[in-house]
Amino acid sequence: MPEQLRLVMEGVTKRFGGVTALDNVSFTAGAGEIHALVGENGAGKSTLMKILAGACIPDAGRIVINGEEVSIKSPKAGIDLGISVIYQEFALMPGVSVAENIFIDEMNSGKRLVRWKELYAKTKESLSRLGFDNIPPSALVSSLSVAHQQIVEICKALSRHSNILVLDEPTSVLSTLETEQLFVLLKKLRQEGVTIIYISHRMAEIFSLCDRATVLRDGKNVGTVLLEETNEQSLVNMMIGRDLKSYFPEREHRIGEVVFEARNIVSGDIVKDVSFNVRAGEVFGLSGLVGAGRTETLLTILGELKRDGGKILINGKEENIRSPLEAKKAGVSLLPEDRKRQGVLLDLPILHNITISCLQKFASLIGVISTKKEHAAAGELVEKLKIKIGAFSDPCSSLSGGNQQKVSISKLLGADSRIFFMDEPTRGVDVGAKVEIYKIINEIVAEGFGVVMVSSEMPEIIGMCDRVAVMRNGTITGELNRDELTELNLIKYSMEVNS
């Protein structure tokens, strides 16, 4: 337990209609502590933090900050109390400068005259304090990398004198190097007495960075542990309420003939002479650092990016794929990296999300959709993938991240895909949902289909793939068989380190 508790939340309860999102939850965090808040999707983490930030009003409970009970009924009230939440989707204005984003509160204070020289100097000082004086104060936020945009968010929070900082999946789009830089910054802020609440599904990050972890499950607090006194397996067991013997379910590796081949694929200067093949019943991995060209390779094959050279063969026959629609007709489909923007239509009903890729199956000769057939087909996919839904008419946004991802996969199955490109298939989903998605992938290859998996998580690549091609700067630097898959070998090829 920290010597000084900065935040105490007691007996917090929140209901949405007939659903209890939080049930008498208590949570504490100390000054100068990095406290992990973990749990499966839908466990109540986001709701608890929205209540802390003033974006959601609890039905019961109280909040104490620095020993005084407070009432947080709006986001502004939370900011005034020193609370800042940095969500996965940044709250920045991309079309204005770094300085304006950081000190937007001061610029909205009613003063008509902006002293730009002073503003830029103040911004430079704030960024230098965090160790990022290489970010130009006058640069447009839209011109910055995702990692630097996140630094701007943190700097904006600190300019508001925030001493409680909440980060929601902060490394989900960062490279390994950027993640290390972020950790250095967070440890520095901890030394300065800032309270950091860290939400993540990545166990390695939690154990390397955080002091304590509080676990939520089904809207309840199931315990708080000192991380130096527990291990990954125990924490996962607390999260899912059952023993998770293996992250990666075993499967029989029945590898068949080559069903897909990419030969000498070129797209501008981002994909350079990439060749690989995939066999029936095989999970083929594309590994490498962020920016290595993995996603761009898939998009070039699918016709989303212009292909300047190379051939695509399916079952030995060359296919001239020039668009995602032509790829779909050829039996090649993509599970996209960005689930919320590209994988599902959040505001549409779950039913339409599942069947949108195969509506022609349920249409009569004059184009009338048979809702009976549509519901039956969707029901089979929901049962097969064990998707937890309320009603087909509910919006897809009502589902947890893991179930949204399953809906995305169901679209590919409904479209009769035979080659599955899966780009970061478990990004942003909890440990339990990850295992379920791994089981689905195993079932897909057990039926004789081929899977190409892009993942930035080396344990996932090692645990799931039969072969792996490692990319760097748009080219393949090496290929590893299953018995050669180690983190050391993946790092060596991704960074072109000579042994």
RODO-2510 file (C-alpha; in nm, 4 decimals, decimal comma):
residues 499
     n   res          X          Y          Z
     1     m     0,0000     0,0000     0,0000
     2     p     0,1448     0,3453    -0,0905
     3     e     0,2339     0,5745     0,1991
     4     q     0,0006     0,8477     0,0715
     5     l    -0,3311     0,7695    -0,0985
     6     r    -0,4171     1,0372    -0,3516
     7     l    -0,7349     0,8731    -0,4822
     8     v    -0,9982     0,6670    -0,3035
     9     m    -1,3152     0,5451    -0,4783
    10     e    -1,5579     0,3604    -0,2503
    11     g    -1,8721     0,1595    -0,3245
    12     v    -1,9077     0,2846    -0,6815
    13     t    -2,2146     0,1422    -0,8551
    14     k    -2,3414     0,2209    -1,2051
    15     r    -2,6322     0,0709    -1,3961
    16     f    -2,7284     0,1181    -1,7589
    17     g    -3,0909     0,0102    -1,7847
    18     g    -3,1041    -0,3455    -1,6525
    19     v    -2,7276    -0,3973    -1,6843
    20     t    -2,5034    -0,3401    -1,3811
    21     a    -2,1743    -0,2123    -1,5195
    22     l    -2,0172    -0,1542    -1,1751
    23     d    -2,1272    -0,3252    -0,8559
    24     n    -1,9987    -0,1686    -0,5324
    25     v    -1,6457    -0,1195    -0,6698
    26     s    -1,3688     0,0310    -0,4574
    27     f    -1,0318     0,1461    -0,5924
    28     t    -0,7319     0,3312    -0,4478
    29     a    -0,4176     0,4812    -0,5990
    30     g    -0,1235     0,6479    -0,4288
    31     a     0,0858     0,9537    -0,5015
    32     g     0,3870     0,8505    -0,7081
    33     e     0,2326     0,5153    -0,8038
    34     i     0,1708     0,3488    -1,1402
    35     h    -0,1388     0,1392    -1,0743
    36     a    -0,2606    -0,1078    -1,3368
    37     l    -0,6355    -0,1444    -1,3875
    38     v    -0,6980    -0,4756    -1,5633
    39     g    -0,9805    -0,7055    -1,6629
    40     e    -1,1509    -0,8496    -1,9660
    41     n    -1,3416    -0,6254    -2,2057
    42     g    -1,6727    -0,5380    -2,0435
    43     a    -1,5331    -0,5799    -1,6902
    44     g    -1,6086    -0,2157    -1,6037
    45     k    -1,2655    -0,0483    -1,6377
    46     s    -1,3740     0,2236    -1,8798
    47     t    -1,6928     0,2984    -1,6847
    48     l    -1,4970     0,3401    -1,3609
    49     m    -1,2522     0,5811    -1,5255
    50     k    -1,5326     0,7770    -1,6940
    51     i    -1,6859     0,8253    -1,3484
    52     l    -1,3495     0,9462    -1,2175
    53     a    -1,3197     1,1876    -1,5105
    54     g    -1,6739     1,3229    -1,4691
    55     a    -1,7950     1,1864    -1,8033
    56     c    -2,0371     0,9494    -1,6270
    57     i    -2,2351     0,9973    -1,3037
    58     p    -2,2442     0,6995    -1,0627
    59     d    -2,5660     0,5722    -0,9028
    60     a    -2,3873     0,5233    -0,5707
    61     g    -2,0461     0,5602    -0,4132
    62     r    -1,8051     0,8371    -0,3243
    63     i    -1,4704     0,9752    -0,4442
    64     v    -1,1992     1,1159    -0,2185
    65     i    -0,9006     1,3076    -0,3579
    66     n    -0,6147     1,4103    -0,1291
    67     g    -0,8292     1,3337     0,1724
    68     e    -1,1325     1,5400     0,0683
    69     e    -1,4590     1,4010    -0,0682
    70     v    -1,5372     1,5535    -0,4074
    71     s    -1,8277     1,5665    -0,6499
    72     i    -1,7274     1,5201    -1,0145
    73     k    -2,0305     1,5928    -1,2306
    74     s    -1,8590     1,7040    -1,5510
    75     p    -1,5279     1,6562    -1,7363
    76     k    -1,4372     2,0176    -1,6531
    77     a    -1,4866     1,9415    -1,2833
    78     g    -1,2496     1,6468    -1,3218
    79     i    -0,9880     1,8620    -1,4957
    80     d    -1,0179     2,1278    -1,2251
    81     l    -0,9460     1,8556    -0,9668
    82     g    -0,6281     1,7524    -1,1505
    83     i    -0,7641     1,4465    -1,3343
    84     s    -0,6740     1,3822    -1,6986
    85     v    -0,7674     1,0779    -1,9067
    86     i    -0,5796     0,9967    -2,2273
    87     y    -0,7972     0,7675    -2,4345
    88     q    -0,6908     0,5501    -2,7288
    89     e    -0,8533     0,8057    -2,9596
    90     f    -0,6674     1,1265    -2,8792
    91     a    -0,8609     1,4466    -2,8001
    92     l    -0,6342     1,6670    -3,0105
    93     m    -0,7015     1,9203    -3,2860
    94     p    -0,4971     1,7947    -3,5812
    95     g    -0,5168     2,1160    -3,7838
    96     v    -0,3482     2,3436    -3,5295
    97     s    -0,0061     2,3580    -3,3697
    98     v     0,1416     2,1597    -3,0832
    99     a     0,1557     2,4759    -2,8711
   100     e    -0,2115     2,5565    -2,9295
   101     n    -0,3141     2,2032    -2,8372
   102     i    -0,1143     2,2023    -2,5145
   103     f    -0,2250     2,5441    -2,3935
   104     i    -0,5756     2,5546    -2,5413
   105     d    -0,7237     2,6342    -2,1983
   106     e    -0,5170     2,9517    -2,1705
   107     m    -0,6061     3,0543    -2,5238
   108     n    -0,9747     3,0197    -2,4348
   109     s    -0,9349     3,2428    -2,1291
   110     g    -1,0747     3,5491    -2,3069
   111     k    -0,7453     3,7222    -2,3866
   112     r    -0,7542     3,8515    -2,7417
   113     l    -0,3830     3,8861    -2,8015
   114     v    -0,1687     3,5719    -2,8364
   115     r     0,2002     3,6248    -2,7679
   116     w     0,3246     3,3518    -3,0002
   117     k     0,6927     3,3822    -2,9105
   118     e     0,6138     3,3362    -2,5421
   119     l     0,3694     3,0528    -2,6172
   120     y     0,6266     2,8618    -2,8233
   121     a     0,8953     2,9152    -2,5578
   122     k     0,6621     2,7885    -2,2865
   123     t     0,5729     2,4863    -2,4999
   124     k     0,9405     2,4139    -2,5675
   125     e     1,0074     2,4240    -2,1930
   126     s     0,7186     2,1853    -2,1193
   127     l     0,8287     1,9376    -2,3857
   128     s     1,1933     1,9578    -2,2742
   129     r     1,0900     1,8722    -1,9193
   130     l     0,9467     1,5469    -2,0536
   131     g     1,2563     1,4791    -2,2643
   132     f     1,0946     1,5550    -2,6000
   133     d     1,2411     1,8889    -2,7044
   134     n     1,2673     1,7445    -3,0575
   135     i     0,8926     1,8101    -3,1078
   136     p     0,8565     2,1556    -3,2727
   137     p     0,5989     2,3728    -3,0868
   138     s     0,4829     2,5243    -3,4156
   139     a     0,4312     2,1904    -3,5931
   140     l     0,0789     2,0861    -3,6832
   141     v    -0,0338     1,7926    -3,4691
   142     s    -0,1433     1,6114    -3,7879
   143     s     0,2225     1,6026    -3,8976
   144     l     0,3375     1,4185    -3,5831
   145     s     0,3787     1,0458    -3,5334
   146     v     0,1231     0,8716    -3,3131
   147     a     0,3834     0,8443    -3,0375
   148     h     0,4526     1,2178    -3,0436
   149     q     0,0798     1,2958    -3,0487
   150     q     0,0540     1,0948    -2,7277
   151     i     0,3345     1,3017    -2,5747
   152     v     0,1399     1,6172    -2,6668
   153     e    -0,1643     1,4730    -2,4854
   154     i     0,0445     1,4046    -2,1741
   155     c     0,2020     1,7496    -2,1919
   156     k    -0,1448     1,9076    -2,2207
   157     a    -0,2562     1,7158    -1,9117
   158     l     0,0463     1,8306    -1,7128
   159     s    -0,0047     2,1916    -1,8266
   160     r    -0,3395     2,1676    -1,6455
   161     h    -0,1458     2,0662    -1,3315
   162     s    -0,2955     1,7165    -1,3421
   163     n    -0,1684     1,4882    -1,0690
   164     i    -0,3907     1,1925    -1,1609
   165     l    -0,3178     1,0656    -1,5112
   166     v    -0,5175     0,7810    -1,6680
   167     l    -0,3777     0,6090    -1,9787
   168     d    -0,6017     0,3717    -2,1749
   169     e    -0,4040     0,1166    -2,3829
   170     p    -0,1286     0,3746    -2,4466
   171     t     0,1056     0,1414    -2,6393
   172     s    -0,1471    -0,0208    -2,8737
   173     v    -0,0123     0,1709    -3,1757
   174     l     0,3479     0,2274    -3,0632
   175     s     0,6639     0,0560    -3,1783
   176     t     0,8952    -0,1157    -2,9291
   177     l     1,1294     0,1859    -2,9211
   178     e     0,8399     0,4314    -2,8749
   179     t     0,6999     0,2153    -2,5946
   180     e     1,0367     0,2237    -2,4174
   181     q     1,0466     0,6044    -2,4487
   182     l     0,6965     0,6275    -2,3024
   183     f     0,7938     0,4054    -2,0088
   184     v     1,0954     0,6260    -1,9324
   185     l     0,8609     0,9268    -1,9220
   186     l     0,6011     0,7547    -1,7017
   187     k     0,8695     0,6454    -1,4537
   188     k     0,9948     1,0027    -1,4414
   189     l     0,6431     1,1288    -1,3691
   190     r     0,6087     0,8672    -1,0952
   191     q     0,9251     1,0026    -0,9307
   192     e     0,7689     1,3505    -0,9443
   193     g     0,4678     1,2233    -0,7477
   194     v     0,2123     1,1913    -1,0287
   195     t    -0,0482     0,9170    -0,9826
   196     i    -0,0747     0,7091    -1,2998
   197     i    -0,3590     0,4645    -1,3658
   198     y    -0,2500     0,2335    -1,6463
   199     i    -0,5058     0,0298    -1,8429
   200     s    -0,3571    -0,2419    -2,0627
   201     h    -0,4097    -0,6006    -2,1774
   202     r    -0,0350    -0,6537    -2,2191
   203     m     0,0940    -0,8512    -1,9236
   204     a     0,4641    -0,7895    -1,9929
   205     e     0,4086    -0,4122    -1,9811
   206     i     0,2119    -0,4283    -1,6582
   207     f     0,4788    -0,6298    -1,4780
   208     s     0,7695    -0,4201    -1,6055
   209     l     0,6095    -0,0823    -1,5299
   210     c     0,3422    -0,0936    -1,2606
   211     d     0,3530    -0,1163    -0,8818
   212     r     0,0087    -0,2628    -0,8057
   213     a    -0,2793    -0,4011    -1,0105
   214     t    -0,6515    -0,3949    -0,9418
   215     v    -0,8581    -0,6581    -1,1231
   216     l    -1,2187    -0,6024    -1,2285
   217     r    -1,4397    -0,8894    -1,3417
   218     d    -1,8075    -0,8612    -1,4368
   219     g    -1,8301    -0,5153    -1,2811
   220     k    -1,6774    -0,6167    -0,9461
   221     n    -1,3402    -0,5652    -0,7826
   222     v    -1,1927    -0,9128    -0,7333
   223     g    -0,8713    -0,7931    -0,5738
   224     t    -0,5668    -0,5668    -0,5679
   225     v    -0,2182    -0,7207    -0,5711
   226     l     0,1420    -0,6087    -0,5392
   227     l     0,2930    -0,7077    -0,8742
   228     e     0,6284    -0,7987    -0,7235
   229     e     0,4455    -1,0618    -0,5145
   230     t     0,2494    -1,2309    -0,7937
   231     n     0,2996    -1,3589    -1,1469
   232     e     0,1364    -1,3365    -1,4874
   233     q    -0,0535    -1,6616    -1,4574
   234     s    -0,2105    -1,5689    -1,1228
   235     l    -0,3160    -1,2268    -1,2501
   236     v    -0,4741    -1,3786    -1,5609
   237     n    -0,6602    -1,6314    -1,3460
   238     m    -0,8031    -1,3444    -1,1402
   239     m    -0,9135    -1,1675    -1,4579
   240     i    -1,0971    -1,4555    -1,6204
   241     g    -1,2067    -1,6491    -1,3110
   242     r    -1,0636    -1,9768    -1,4312
   243     d    -0,7271    -2,1415    -1,4837
   244     l    -0,5792    -2,0507    -1,8183
   245     k    -0,3365    -2,3347    -1,8848
   246     s    -0,2084    -2,1953    -2,2109
   247     y    -0,2489    -1,8735    -2,4012
   248     f    -0,2068    -2,0626    -2,7250
   249     p    -0,4359    -2,3658    -2,7700
   250     e    -0,2692    -2,6707    -2,9198
   251     r    -0,3613    -2,7872    -3,2678
   252     e    -0,2541    -3,0615    -3,5038
   253     h    -0,0307    -2,9104    -3,7680
   254     r    -0,1675    -3,0782    -4,0808
   255     i     0,0013    -2,8728    -4,3496
   256     g    -0,1044    -2,9348    -4,7099
   257     e    -0,0168    -2,7968    -5,0518
   258     v     0,0474    -2,4318    -5,1371
   259     v    -0,2877    -2,2501    -5,1737
   260     f    -0,1611    -1,8936    -5,2013
   261     e     0,1549    -1,7385    -5,3364
   262     a     0,2781    -1,3818    -5,3660
   263     r     0,5720    -1,3368    -5,6043
   264     n     0,7908    -1,0258    -5,6122
   265     i     0,5181    -0,7860    -5,4930
   266     v     0,6074    -0,4179    -5,5348
   267     s     0,4176    -0,1017    -5,4377
   268     g     0,6080     0,2243    -5,4731
   269     d     0,8900     0,2417    -5,2223
   270     i     0,6971     0,0880    -4,9317
   271     v     0,6715    -0,2746    -5,0541
   272     k     0,9851    -0,3964    -5,2283
   273     d     1,0007    -0,7335    -5,3995
   274     v     0,8108    -0,9319    -5,1347
   275     s     0,7564    -1,3046    -5,1945
   276     f     0,5959    -1,5702    -4,9732
   277     n     0,3529    -1,8606    -4,9926
   278     v     0,0888    -2,0118    -4,7658
   279     r    -0,0121    -2,3751    -4,7437
   280     a    -0,3480    -2,5286    -4,6626
   281     g    -0,3882    -2,5668    -4,2872
   282     e    -0,1059    -2,3231    -4,2111
   283     v    -0,0805    -2,0050    -4,0069
   284     f     0,1863    -1,7991    -4,1812
   285     g     0,3177    -1,4999    -3,9858
   286     l     0,4434    -1,1621    -4,1020
   287     s     0,6592    -1,0153    -3,8270
   288     g     0,8656    -0,7003    -3,7965
   289     l     0,8733    -0,3607    -3,6317
   290     v     0,5994    -0,1001    -3,6790
   291     g     0,6545     0,0590    -4,0219
   292     a     0,8241    -0,2487    -4,1694
   293     g     0,5630    -0,2739    -4,4465
   294     r     0,3584    -0,5707    -4,3249
   295     t     0,0132    -0,4100    -4,3498
   296     e     0,1093    -0,2376    -4,6753
   297     t     0,2045    -0,5746    -4,8236
   298     l    -0,1403    -0,7151    -4,7449
   299     l    -0,3152    -0,4062    -4,8801
   300     t    -0,1143    -0,4258    -5,2021
   301     i    -0,2109    -0,7904    -5,2539
   302     l    -0,5763    -0,7029    -5,1880
   303     g    -0,5706    -0,4200    -5,4432
   304     e    -0,6221    -0,1452    -5,1846
   305     l    -0,2756    -0,0083    -5,2696
   306     k    -0,1504     0,0066    -5,6282
   307     r     0,0569    -0,2939    -5,7238
   308     d     0,3489    -0,1883    -5,9416
   309     g     0,4848    -0,5366    -5,9948
   310     g     0,4624    -0,9012    -5,9000
   311     k     0,2155    -1,1876    -5,9296
   312     i    -0,0548    -1,3404    -5,7098
   313     l    -0,1363    -1,7104    -5,7434
   314     i    -0,4237    -1,8947    -5,5784
   315     n    -0,4123    -2,2741    -5,6040
   316     g    -0,1473    -2,2319    -5,8726
   317     k    -0,3583    -2,0027    -6,0906
   318     e    -0,2545    -1,6413    -6,1417
   319     e    -0,5159    -1,3883    -6,0292
   320     n    -0,5129    -1,0255    -6,1426
   321     i    -0,6475    -0,8695    -5,8227
   322     r    -0,6926    -0,4926    -5,8600
   323     s    -0,9423    -0,4165    -5,5810
   324     p    -1,0656    -0,5586    -5,2493
   325     l    -1,3845    -0,6699    -5,4270
   326     e    -1,1830    -0,8742    -5,6764
   327     a    -0,9820    -1,0181    -5,3872
   328     k    -1,3066    -1,1172    -5,2138
   329     k    -1,4289    -1,2895    -5,5302
   330     a    -1,0986    -1,4785    -5,5422
   331     g    -1,1530    -1,5949    -5,1830
   332     v    -0,9024    -1,3631    -5,0123
   333     s    -1,0314    -1,1482    -4,7249
   334     l    -0,8819    -0,9116    -4,4688
   335     l    -0,9456    -0,8774    -4,0960
   336     p    -0,8270    -0,5147    -4,0672
   337     e    -0,5947    -0,3723    -3,8058
   338     d    -0,8340    -0,0960    -3,6959
   339     r    -1,1444    -0,2789    -3,5722
   340     k    -1,3521     0,0260    -3,4851
   341     r    -1,2927     0,2165    -3,8089
   342     q    -1,2592    -0,0654    -4,0614
   343     g    -1,3678    -0,3934    -3,9054
   344     v    -1,7241    -0,3208    -3,7923
   345     l    -1,9923    -0,0580    -3,8456
   346     l    -2,0478     0,0373    -3,4848
   347     d    -2,3874     0,2065    -3,5270
   348     l    -2,5407    -0,0674    -3,7419
   349     p    -2,7183    -0,3741    -3,5964
   350     i    -2,5098    -0,6807    -3,5191
   351     l    -2,7085    -0,8766    -3,7791
   352     h    -2,6133    -0,6430    -4,0637
   353     n    -2,2488    -0,6424    -3,9581
   354     i    -2,2371    -1,0216    -3,9821
   355     t    -2,4182    -1,0586    -4,3145
   356     i    -2,3064    -0,7467    -4,5012
   357     s    -2,0405    -0,9389    -4,6960
   358     c    -2,2768    -1,2112    -4,8195
   359     l    -2,6215    -1,0542    -4,8681
   360     q    -2,6444    -1,1984    -5,2180
   361     k    -2,6881    -1,5421    -5,0584
   362     f    -3,0226    -1,4355    -4,9131
   363     a    -3,1559    -1,2394    -5,2117
   364     s    -3,4257    -1,3529    -5,4516
   365     l    -3,3974    -1,3106    -5,8277
   366     i    -3,5446    -0,9612    -5,7976
   367     g    -3,3125    -0,8667    -5,5088
   368     v    -3,5432    -0,9086    -5,2094
   369     i    -3,3582    -1,0220    -4,8963
   370     s    -3,5027    -1,3185    -4,7079
   371     t    -3,4736    -1,2105    -4,3443
   372     k    -3,5426    -1,5683    -4,2357
   373     k    -3,2388    -1,6984    -4,4266
   374     e    -3,0295    -1,4018    -4,3115
   375     h    -3,1126    -1,4625    -3,9443
   376     a    -3,0465    -1,8364    -3,9790
   377     a    -2,7038    -1,7833    -4,1375
   378     a    -2,6075    -1,5197    -3,8797
   379     g    -2,7244    -1,7481    -3,5992
   380     e    -2,4985    -2,0285    -3,7226
   381     l    -2,1975    -1,7951    -3,7249
   382     v    -2,2784    -1,6581    -3,3796
   383     e    -2,2964    -2,0129    -3,2452
   384     k    -1,9841    -2,1275    -3,4287
   385     l    -1,7723    -1,8335    -3,3078
   386     k    -1,9402    -1,8194    -2,9632
   387     i    -2,0206    -1,4500    -3,0034
   388     k    -2,1940    -1,3131    -2,6935
   389     i    -2,4770    -1,0873    -2,8084
   390     g    -2,8050    -0,9578    -2,6687
   391     a    -3,0223    -0,9272    -2,9794
   392     f    -2,9358    -0,9116    -3,3491
   393     s    -3,0984    -0,5679    -3,3555
   394     d    -2,8547    -0,4251    -3,0989
   395     p    -2,5839    -0,1968    -3,2416
   396     c    -2,2396    -0,3511    -3,2789
   397     s    -2,1097    -0,0838    -3,0399
   398     s    -2,2956    -0,2661    -2,7587
   399     l    -2,0490    -0,5566    -2,7804
   400     s    -1,7148    -0,5909    -2,6034
   401     g    -1,3990    -0,5503    -2,8109
   402     g    -1,3447    -0,9254    -2,8318
   403     n    -1,6983    -0,9890    -2,9561
   404     q    -1,6694    -0,7057    -3,2086
   405     q    -1,3579    -0,8765    -3,3405
   406     k    -1,5478    -1,2056    -3,3679
   407     v    -1,8175    -1,0270    -3,5682
   408     s    -1,5434    -0,9060    -3,8041
   409     i    -1,4205    -1,2640    -3,8451
   410     s    -1,7760    -1,3877    -3,9020
   411     k    -1,7977    -1,1580    -4,2065
   412     l    -1,4997    -1,3339    -4,3612
   413     l    -1,6476    -1,6777    -4,2943
   414     g    -1,9837    -1,5691    -4,4327
   415     a    -1,8142    -1,4517    -4,7522
   416     d    -1,6709    -1,8037    -4,8088
   417     s    -1,3104    -1,6863    -4,7777
   418     r    -1,0367    -1,9428    -4,8255
   419     i    -0,7341    -1,7235    -4,7557
   420     f    -0,7593    -1,5103    -4,4404
   421     f    -0,5342    -1,2082    -4,3930
   422     m    -0,5504    -1,1186    -4,0212
   423     d    -0,3845    -0,7898    -3,9299
   424     e    -0,3278    -0,7632    -3,5511
   425     p    -0,6236    -0,9966    -3,4809
   426     t    -0,6095    -0,9608    -3,1005
   427     r    -0,5200    -0,5926    -3,0658
   428     g    -0,7195    -0,4249    -2,7897
   429     v    -0,8950    -0,7385    -2,6658
   430     d    -0,8572    -0,9026    -2,3270
   431     v    -0,6708    -1,2237    -2,2468
   432     g    -0,9808    -1,4451    -2,2435
   433     a    -1,0985    -1,3102    -2,5804
   434     k    -0,7494    -1,3599    -2,7231
   435     v    -0,7614    -1,7308    -2,6440
   436     e    -1,1056    -1,7600    -2,8045
   437     i    -0,9787    -1,5862    -3,1199
   438     y    -0,6774    -1,8204    -3,1284
   439     k    -0,9193    -2,1156    -3,1141
   440     i    -1,1155    -1,9707    -3,4066
   441     i    -0,7941    -1,9362    -3,6087
   442     n    -0,7090    -2,2981    -3,5284
   443     e    -1,0541    -2,4066    -3,6476
   444     i    -1,0105    -2,2089    -3,9710
   445     v    -0,6825    -2,3796    -4,0601
   446     a    -0,8187    -2,7187    -3,9449
   447     e    -1,0709    -2,6855    -4,2305
   448     g    -0,7836    -2,6590    -4,4790
   449     f    -0,7804    -2,2813    -4,5224
   450     g    -0,4704    -2,0621    -4,5059
   451     v    -0,4124    -1,7768    -4,2618
   452     v    -0,1631    -1,4924    -4,2890
   453     m    -0,1204    -1,3276    -3,9484
   454     v     0,0396    -0,9894    -3,8887
   455     s     0,1205    -0,9292    -3,5228
   456     s     0,3455    -0,6934    -3,3310
   457     e     0,3454    -0,9279    -3,0304
   458     m     0,6312    -1,1740    -3,0591
   459     p     0,4814    -1,4278    -2,8138
   460     e     0,1704    -1,4373    -3,0346
   461     i     0,3766    -1,4943    -3,3487
   462     i     0,5752    -1,7699    -3,1779
   463     g     0,2696    -1,9307    -3,0184
   464     m     0,0443    -1,9359    -3,3253
   465     c     0,2500    -1,9525    -3,6441
   466     d     0,3892    -2,2474    -3,8399
   467     r     0,6258    -2,0317    -4,0459
   468     v     0,7147    -1,6625    -4,0230
   469     a     0,8594    -1,4106    -4,2671
   470     v     1,0268    -1,1140    -4,0983
   471     m     1,0079    -0,7744    -4,2681
   472     r     1,2152    -0,4601    -4,2488
   473     n     1,1889    -0,1466    -4,4652
   474     g     0,9422    -0,3095    -4,7054
   475     t     1,1419    -0,6247    -4,7703
   476     i     1,1601    -0,9747    -4,6228
   477     t     1,4870    -1,0177    -4,4354
   478     g     1,4398    -1,3807    -4,3370
   479     e     1,2002    -1,6723    -4,3010
   480     l     1,1798    -1,8961    -3,9954
   481     n     1,0306    -2,2426    -3,9564
   482     r     0,8412    -2,3380    -3,6422
   483     d     1,1437    -2,4905    -3,4691
   484     e     1,3434    -2,1713    -3,5349
   485     l     1,0848    -1,9342    -3,3838
   486     t     1,2443    -1,7513    -3,0923
   487     e     1,2292    -1,3885    -2,9843
   488     l     1,6029    -1,3627    -3,0463
   489     n     1,5703    -1,4761    -3,4090
   490     l     1,2725    -1,2461    -3,4715
   491     i     1,4621    -0,9477    -3,3318
   492     k     1,7762    -1,0319    -3,5294
   493     y     1,5896    -1,0371    -3,8601
   494     s     1,3645    -0,7395    -3,7827
   495     m     1,6694    -0,5257    -3,6971
   496     e     1,9076    -0,7009    -3,9397
   497     v     2,1504    -0,7868    -3,6607
   498     n     2,4347    -1,0067    -3,7735
   499     s     2,4898    -1,3068    -3,5479
***
